[in-house]
Amino acid sequence: MAKLYVKIVIKQFMQENKKYKVALLFIAVNESYWQFAKNIVEDCRKFFLPGHQTNFFLWTDMPNNELGCYNIPTDPVQWPM
């Protein structure tokens, strides 16, 4: 259901000749999630609303964020709390 909704929204954005400014927030706290951050940011740069201005925010405890995202630093959190 969510994939269908995303496809509909993207189709509507593409049909209009307007440029939109969109932001995505990714959360990658704790080392086990760091591996996914690079791939998702790269894929979104390629496929998410091409032709529109997109900003990426990464809320993470990664020591080196070289993904070209706005970094929102946080402390590591143990799970379960």
C-alpha positions in Angstrom: 0.0 0.0 0.0 2.8 2.4 0.9 4.6 1.8 -2.4 1.5 2.5 -4.3 1.0 5.8 -2.5 4.6 6.8 -3.2 4.2 6.0 -6.9 1.0 8.1 -7.1 2.7 11.1 -5.4 5.8 10.8 -7.6 3.6 10.6 -10.7 1.7 13.8 -9.6 4.9 15.6 -9.1 6.2 14.6 -12.5 3.0 15.7 -14.3 3.2 19.2 -13.0 5.9 21.5 -14.4 6.7 22.9 -11.0 9.9 22.4 -9.1 9.5 21.4 -5.4 11.9 21.6 -2.5 11.7 18.4 -0.6 13.6 17.1 2.5 14.1 13.5 3.7 15.2 12.6 7.2 17.1 9.3 7.7 17.7 7.9 11.1 20.8 5.6 11.5 21.6 5.3 15.2 23.9 2.6 16.3 26.6 0.9 14.1 24.3 -1.8 12.8 22.3 0.8 10.8 25.3 2.8 9.4 25.7 0.3 6.5 22.2 1.2 5.2 22.7 5.0 5.2 25.1 5.2 2.2 22.9 3.0 -0.1 19.6 4.8 0.7 21.0 8.2 0.3 22.7 7.3 -3.1 19.5 5.6 -4.3 17.3 8.6 -3.3 19.7 11.0 -5.1 19.2 8.9 -8.3 15.5 8.0 -8.1 13.5 10.1 -5.6 11.8 13.0 -7.4 14.5 13.7 -10.1 14.5 17.3 -11.2 13.4 18.6 -7.8 15.6 20.1 -5.1 16.0 17.5 -2.4 17.8 17.9 0.9 18.8 15.0 3.0 19.1 15.0 6.8 20.9 12.2 8.6 20.2 11.8 12.3 23.1 9.6 13.4 25.9 8.8 15.7 28.2 7.9 12.8 31.7 9.3 13.5 32.3 10.4 9.8 29.3 11.4 7.8 30.7 11.9 4.3 27.4 11.4 2.5 26.7 15.0 1.6 23.8 15.2 4.0 23.0 17.6 6.8 24.2 15.9 9.9 22.1 15.9 13.1 24.5 14.4 15.6 23.2 12.3 18.5 24.5 10.0 21.1 24.3 6.2 20.7 21.3 4.5 22.2 21.3 1.0 23.6 18.3 -1.2 22.6 16.1 -2.2 24.3 15.9 1.0 26.4 
